[in-house]
């Protein structure tokens, strides 16, 4: 392949796996940000002095929310792991032809 085609392919065209990985990464990042915002609210509730008569209900609700948030963050971490695997594969596939071309020169 001529040099001009090779450089255009690498610079301007993204492979479908890389596009999917980037989309998943953006979605996961958004979910992590949302969960972090909610966790901040939970943290504020747990550290705010609550009247004695309301304390049990508020604390119980805050604890329940932290469990939900933990599940959401775990799911986002799984998605990010998938993204990392895809990006690693794509990187290896792109490096393999370049390494072979350098050896043949």
Secondary structure as GFF3:
##gff-version 3
##sequence-region A 1 105
A	DSSP	alpha_helix	3	12	.	.	.	ID=ss1
A	DSSP	alpha_helix	16	47	.	.	.	ID=ss2
A	DSSP	alpha_helix	52	104	.	.	.	ID=ss3
###
